[in-house]
Amino acid sequence: MYESTFAISDSSAYTEPTDGADCRIELWCNDHADLLYVAGSAIESVLSQVRSDIGIDECVRGDGEAVVITSSCLKRHETTYIEQYLERHSCLFLPPLRYEDGKKHCRILALDSESLTALYTDLVEDQFEIDVLSKREIDIPSRSSPLLSLDEVLPELTDRQQEVLSRAIESGYYELPRETTTERLADELGVNRRTVEDHLRRAERKLVTSLRPHLY
């Protein structure tokens, strides 16, 4: 078996509000409705568009996150969706579907490499823009989670967040006691202190939020 994760550029009620925003949506489809987990600082704009385009039956809010049950399924509002292509090439979709940075992130399981190639070809021929993020062969099952990989646990950080976080780690910001300060990091990166702190907080939040379900 082969597992692949790729990002597709599209325009939908779940994709558009994440474009250029600090927010992600994880989707579990239940045919008649969608279960959404929304996290980030741009929740209000995301919920507003979902409420307008799809409808919301229930929403439970927390600090920087929300769990949403929609009034209908997104597939009822789209003319094309990934499942149509998967069935054609005997591939399986591994939920949740993730929307982030204006793209739809799909995790796919195929019986062989040729099926994945045929799937990619079909999507590209139908004018989908695809960015393959990872591909691996599954030959040894894991006892705790057979199809879980590190790529699926760790979130995608922006280039700037990666740069600031890497510099902070290398400079000993997370050592005990700390070997540098955000002010020094700002001087090294040529930005102000608040910018460094903002990038660190956003990166740390993404990492902690992604890892939390796997800490128990």
Secondary structure as GFF3:
##gff-version 3
##sequence-region A 1 216
A	DSSP	beta_strand	2	9	.	.	.	ID=ss1
A	DSSP	three_ten_helix	16	18	.	.	.	ID=ss2
A	DSSP	beta_strand	23	29	.	.	.	ID=ss3
A	DSSP	beta_strand	34	40	.	.	.	ID=ss4
A	DSSP	alpha_helix	43	53	.	.	.	ID=ss5
A	DSSP	beta_strand	56	62	.	.	.	ID=ss6
A	DSSP	beta_strand	65	70	.	.	.	ID=ss7
A	DSSP	three_ten_helix	74	77	.	.	.	ID=ss8
A	DSSP	alpha_helix	82	88	.	.	.	ID=ss9
A	DSSP	beta_strand	91	93	.	.	.	ID=ss10
A	DSSP	beta_strand	97	100	.	.	.	ID=ss11
A	DSSP	beta_strand	103	110	.	.	.	ID=ss12
A	DSSP	alpha_helix	113	125	.	.	.	ID=ss13
A	DSSP	beta_strand	129	137	.	.	.	ID=ss14
A	DSSP	alpha_helix	150	153	.	.	.	ID=ss15
A	DSSP	alpha_helix	159	170	.	.	.	ID=ss16
A	DSSP	alpha_helix	182	189	.	.	.	ID=ss17
A	DSSP	alpha_helix	193	211	.	.	.	ID=ss18
A	DSSP	three_ten_helix	212	214	.	.	.	ID=ss19
###
